[in-house]
């Protein structure tokens, strides 16, 4: 079957999932499934659900083959907001769990623990639907061949999306009645995945064409008003920014530095940056970097710290050094383990509220700061009665220093002291609240990025205070993340586990 024919079949398959009005029954039985034995925080989060989850492994595969049942593969990670939403809505729903348990073999995977599995199946879902994200929901044949998938499915029909129960019933119907078509479609997807996994070889010296192509592509989608590339949602893309910085002094790349600088400045002033503690959230839901998805990932912050370090090295602008220092301080103070390694992520949610730890009402800031500082803080951080997210405020830099000096009739040194006092007081109040949960897995590759960030900052700033965490992390990696002579992917329960992979 040609790919186009396969995709036509999949489109017909997908069209059956039309939204319908149906009422689900919530409520779950208090059970403990196989995931209770796992060390992954994300997997353990699902241990008390009524779904009969399996971890990735032979036990689940064997059952699917023996009972000839489709596999429902759910992939996510502990700090993912929509993973939590789907868990609450669907995986704790007894009616949905009954369908899953009766008609499917259900496997749960932590994408940070097994990026190799995630990479295969997220590419498969992109082939099937042109887009993919987490939670990743994939339906497989008993031979683990993907034939349908998506991301978040709501428990009830919403915004043109079918309910998850409708999706499950439709998948099962087509698995039972169109098996030959599904098997053929799956084989075609596997062929496409095989093509994606092959690297094209190049003979001779690498010319300038790849860099020129990259630059042209970034220039085409650059947002000249707010920085970043493309439309919402906007991701920081720190690797792209670093490459643009390194192209800045080459002929033919005249706008590279401008693109990188505007993006770095806008992000640092936006709600995607934690204005009180430092560090960056995962991505922005809008084009202006205001309202983020609130999870904080180790690798994002390690790469962004490096980007701001390199921006300082090129421009000598202390603004970039300040942002890099704040990001490194957040990494050291909130993500560092007692042994010197760095944890993977912090949750987006607090008490099931998205971003709850980071949001403020105007009255909360007035109570924290008093009548002298609250008006200045409102102008600085754009705090209003109405708010900018669910009637509360994501703090962002909403006014320039010149405007604050003029409006509040302050001298520069007075303004500096007041701004420092505002930040300190707000952070002290916030730190008394329930904090986002930290996923304490320690991943070798992400820790390598952190090591590079501290080492580069030490070299660029001449600040020896960054040397100690870098040395301690290097020692941790040597002692704790090697199994004999081989680097492993992660540490579990104080022991190295899962072989490292280059791909």
C-alpha positions, 0 to 999 in steps of 0.5 A: 500500500502506498503511503498516500493510500495508508494516510487516506485510510487513517483519515477515514479512521480518524473521521469516525471520531466525531465529537458527540455528547455523552456523560462519563462517570467519574470515581475510581476504585482504590487499587494498587497496580504494577506501577507501585513497584517502579522507581519513576515518580511519573509511573508511581503517580499512576499506581493507585489508578483503576487502570491495569497498567504495565511498565514497558516490558515483556510481561505486557507484550506477551499478554497482548500477543497471547490475548490478541489485544491492541496495546494502549501506550501512554507516554508522559512525564511527571511535570507535564500539566496535561499529563496530570489533567488526562490522568485525573479525567480519564485514568481515574475514571472507573468507566474508562478504566473498565474499557481499557482493562477489558479490551486493551493492554495498557502500558505507561512509559516515563519519556525522560526515563526512556527517551528511546521509546518516546522518540519512536512513538512520537515520530509515529504519531507525527506521521499519523496526525502531523503533530504530537505532544505529551501526554502521548497516546498511541495505539499499537498492534500486539506486535507493537506496531503503531496504527493510531495516536494523538496527544491529550484526549478529553474525558468529555467531548470538548472543542471538536474533540471526541471523548476518550471513551469514544476514541477507545470504542472506535479504535477497538471497532476498527481493530476488530473489523479492519485488521488487515488494513490496520496491519498494512498501515502499521507496516507503512508507518514502520517503513517511514520511521525507518527512513527517518532514522537513517542519517544521510551520508556526505562526502568531502568537506561540509560547506556553508549551505546548512548554515545558510539554510538554517539562517534563512529558515529562522529569518522567515519565521522570526517574530520581529515584534516579540522575538522567537520563531513562529506563532503560539505556542512559542518555545525558547529554542536555546540551541537555535539562539546559540547558533545565531549568536555564533553566526553573528560576526560572519558575513551574510548573517547580518540579522543573526545577532538581532534575532537572538538578542531580541528573543533573549531580552523579551523572554527574560522580561516575560512571564516565561521567566520566573521573575522572583527566583530565576529560571525559565518555564517550559514554553509560552502559550502566547506570542508575547512570552507572557503566560507559560506552561509552568513546568521547569525543566532542567535541560531547558534552563541549562541550555538557556543559561549557556545562551545568556552566557554567550550573549554576554560574551559577544555583547558584554552587556551585563543584562545577559550576565544577570539573567544567566546568573539568576538561572544558575542560582535557581539551578543550584538552590532548587534543583541540586541534590545533596550529593551534587547531581541535579534533579530533572524537573519541577511540576507545573501544577500545585494542588491541581492548579496550573501555575498556582505557586507562581500567580498573584492577585493584586490584593496579595501583593498589596498585603505582602508589600504594603502601601509604599511598595505595592504601587511600584510593584504593580507597575513593574510586574503588570499587576492588575485587579483583573489579572492576566491568567484566571483572574490572577497575575503572571509576573512579568516586566511591564515597565522600563526603568526610565518609566518607573523613575519618571512615574514614581519620581525616584533616583536610580539608586532609590529605584534599585533598592526598592526593586530589590526589596520588592523581589525579596519580600514577594519571594519570601511570601511565595516560599511559604506556600506549597511548592511545586513537586520536584522529580528527583530522577538524575539524568546523565545527559541533562546533567552534562548540560548543567555541567557545561553551563556552570563551566562556561559561566565560570570562564566567561564571568571569571566568577569562581563561585560557579567552579564548585558546583561544576566540580562537584557535578563532575565528581558525581557523574564519575562516581554515580553515573558509570556502571563499570566503565560505561556511562548510564542514562540515569541514577535510580535509588542511588544506583546507576541504571539503564545503559546510555545511548547516543540516539 
